[in-house]
């Protein structure tokens, strides 16, 4: 009887990646379902939750810099994105990168038939975490951080 161990590896010897044979590499940009991993979508979703009254404003406490948090405190009680119908959702979000470590993002927020515009600025700290520095909603300036 032969007591040779069963073969458990499926990748060729010397191969160091996790792809199996015939699998394509992962795309550089996450698919639509993984868009929440992008900083602009992650922050857009959080801001919509706060500005619609779904989440409390202190949910953004560690994710803001400068006057942005104070302005959210003043604005959130009015719940400017609250809707009587469907819950507001981020339909689309894009970004402009004026320099490394800064993202100026803009989003279309849909609530039923209504569409709102939201713009916000993200700044990357020394710890490489992104934080919201300013927000504009439908043309009304909420925060400015120069």
C-alpha positions in Angstrom: 0.0 0.0 0.0 1.3 3.4 -1.0 1.1 6.1 1.8 1.9 9.1 -0.4 0.0 12.2 0.8 -2.9 13.3 -1.4 -2.2 16.4 -3.6 -3.9 19.4 -2.0 -2.4 22.2 -4.0 -4.2 23.3 -7.2 -1.7 26.0 -8.3 1.5 25.3 -10.1 4.7 25.2 -8.1 6.4 28.5 -7.7 3.1 30.5 -8.1 2.6 33.0 -5.2 -0.8 34.6 -6.0 -4.2 33.4 -4.8 -5.8 33.1 -8.2 -6.6 29.6 -9.3 -6.1 28.4 -12.9 -8.2 30.2 -15.4 -9.3 33.0 -13.0 -8.9 36.6 -14.1 -7.2 39.1 -11.9 -9.5 41.4 -9.8 -10.3 44.7 -11.4 -8.6 47.8 -10.1 -11.9 49.6 -9.5 -14.5 47.8 -7.4 -17.7 46.8 -9.2 -20.9 48.7 -8.5 -21.7 46.5 -5.5 -18.3 47.3 -4.0 -18.5 51.0 -4.6 -18.9 51.6 -0.9 -15.2 50.8 -0.5 -14.3 54.0 -2.4 -13.9 57.0 0.0 -16.3 59.2 -1.9 -19.1 56.7 -1.8 -18.4 55.8 1.8 -18.7 59.4 2.9 -21.6 60.2 0.6 -23.6 57.3 2.2 -22.8 58.5 5.7 -23.6 62.1 5.0 -27.0 61.1 3.4 -27.8 59.1 6.5 -27.1 62.0 8.8 -28.8 64.7 6.7 -31.9 62.5 6.2 -32.2 62.0 10.0 -31.6 58.2 9.7 -28.4 58.5 11.8 -27.4 60.9 14.6 -24.9 63.6 13.7 -22.3 62.2 16.3 -21.9 59.3 13.9 -19.6 61.6 11.9 -17.6 62.8 14.9 -14.4 61.0 14.1 -14.8 61.4 10.3 -14.8 65.2 10.1 -12.1 68.0 10.4 -12.3 71.7 10.9 -15.7 73.3 11.1 -17.5 70.6 9.1 -18.8 68.8 12.3 -20.1 72.0 13.8 -22.0 72.8 10.6 -23.5 69.3 10.5 -24.7 69.8 14.1 -26.5 72.9 13.1 -27.9 71.5 9.9 -28.8 67.9 10.8 -31.9 68.7 13.1 -33.7 70.1 10.0 -33.0 66.8 8.2 -32.8 68.5 4.7 -32.8 65.2 2.9 -35.7 63.6 4.8 -38.4 62.4 2.5 -42.0 61.4 3.2 -41.6 58.6 0.6 -38.6 56.4 -0.2 -35.4 56.7 1.8 -32.8 58.9 0.1 -30.0 57.0 -1.7 -26.8 57.9 -3.4 -27.5 57.5 -7.1 -24.1 58.5 -8.4 -20.9 59.9 -6.9 -17.8 61.1 -8.7 -14.6 63.0 -7.7 -12.0 65.5 -8.7 -8.5 65.2 -7.2 -6.9 68.7 -7.2 -3.8 67.3 -5.4 -2.8 64.2 -3.6 -4.6 63.7 -0.3 -7.6 65.8 -1.3 -10.8 64.7 -3.0 -13.6 67.0 -4.1 -16.6 64.8 -4.6 -20.1 65.4 -5.9 -23.1 63.2 -5.7 -26.7 62.9 -6.9 -29.0 61.9 -4.1 -32.4 60.5 -5.1 -35.5 60.3 -3.0 -38.4 59.1 -5.1 -38.8 61.6 -7.9 -36.7 64.3 -6.2 -33.0 64.6 -6.9 -30.6 66.6 -4.7 -27.1 67.7 -5.4 -24.4 67.3 -2.7 -20.7 68.2 -2.9 -18.1 67.5 -0.2 -14.4 67.7 0.3 -12.3 64.9 1.8 -8.8 65.4 3.2 -6.4 62.6 4.0 -4.6 63.0 7.3 -1.1 61.9 8.3 -2.6 58.6 9.5 -3.9 58.1 5.9 -7.6 58.2 7.0 -10.0 60.3 5.0 -12.0 63.0 6.8 -14.8 65.3 5.6 -13.7 68.9 5.6 -16.7 70.6 3.9 -20.2 69.9 2.6 -22.5 71.7 0.3 -26.1 70.6 -0.3 -28.2 71.9 -3.1 -26.2 75.1 -3.4 -26.4 75.9 0.3 -22.9 76.1 1.8 -22.7 74.1 5.0 -18.9 74.2 5.7 -15.8 75.8 4.4 -12.3 74.8 5.3 -9.5 76.5 3.4 
